[in-house]
Structure formats: C-alpha cells, structure tokens
Amino acid sequence: MNKKKYYAPVVEKTHDIADVADPAPRRKILILDDDLTLLDLTRLILEKNGYEVDTVSDGVQGIKKILAGDYLVILCDMVMPNLAGDMFYLAVERVKPHLCKRFLFMTGHGGDRKIDEFIRKVRGLILWKPFQSHVLLESIKAVEQKSNES
C-alpha cells in the first residue's frame, strides 16, 4: 500500500498593528500611607479614573515596591511608621533617582517646620489632608506634567 505524504503549505504570518505596536504606558501609581481608610479610599478613586494602583502602609514596604518596578506617580504620606516620607524619598533618590520628580507628598500636619523645610528643599508638590477627589486628580496631573518637563 502506497501512502502519500501531504504537507501543509507554508503560510506567511501577518500581524495587526496592535500586535506589534508598543502598548500604551501603564498609568501606575504607588500610594504610601499608614491610614488604611484613606489608603483604600484613595486607591478606589484612582482606580475609577484608570490608574493601576499599588498600596503600602510604610516606607520600608514602599522601597520593596520601588525596587520591583517603576511608577508614574508616588503618592507619599510624610508621617509613617518604620520610614517616614522624607526618609523614603532619600532612599528612592539613592536607588532610582529618576523617580524623585514623580513624588506627590501628602500630610495632615500643616505648619510642621520640618515638613515644610523638606518640601521646599526637594521642590516637592504637597497635597494637604483631608483632600477632595478632584484636588487629588489635579495634583496627580501636575506631577505627571512636572516629570515630563524634565
């Protein structure tokens, strides 16, 4: 019995532009805050507005996140256990200095001289707690613009 072999024709693979184009950059934000209620509320607001959000409750956890990836914006509380916002910023400055222009600091400690001096020194943007959602979103856009200018 004579068996014939059949070969499938060679087909050239084509690609859609969507297959080969670079995906849009992820709009990823890191939030550091030890107030878990505010942390969750802020995360929900940002997710509803199209951001991908990572959250941590102190600066030590924040460093682990920073070492693992990049962020469009880092929303950082100034007063936290284990590693306060200013010390977290200085740690980020050592390991990923390009992320320093992506910080948006937040605090409920208005008038604290140490915080005020630090914010001025690093030319940071600050969000005063409690804040409204539209102020949060406007502040994040300001950080995005600031980091794109450099």
Buried (B, 14 or more C-beta within 10 A) or exposed (E): EEEEEEEEEEEEEEEEEEEEEEEEEEBBBBBBBBBEEBBEBBBEBBEEEEBEBBBBBBBBBBBEBBEEEBBBBBBBBBBBEBBBBBBBBBBBBEEBEEBBBBBBBBBBEEEBEEBBEBBEEBEBBBBEBEBEBEEBBEBBEBBBEBBEEE
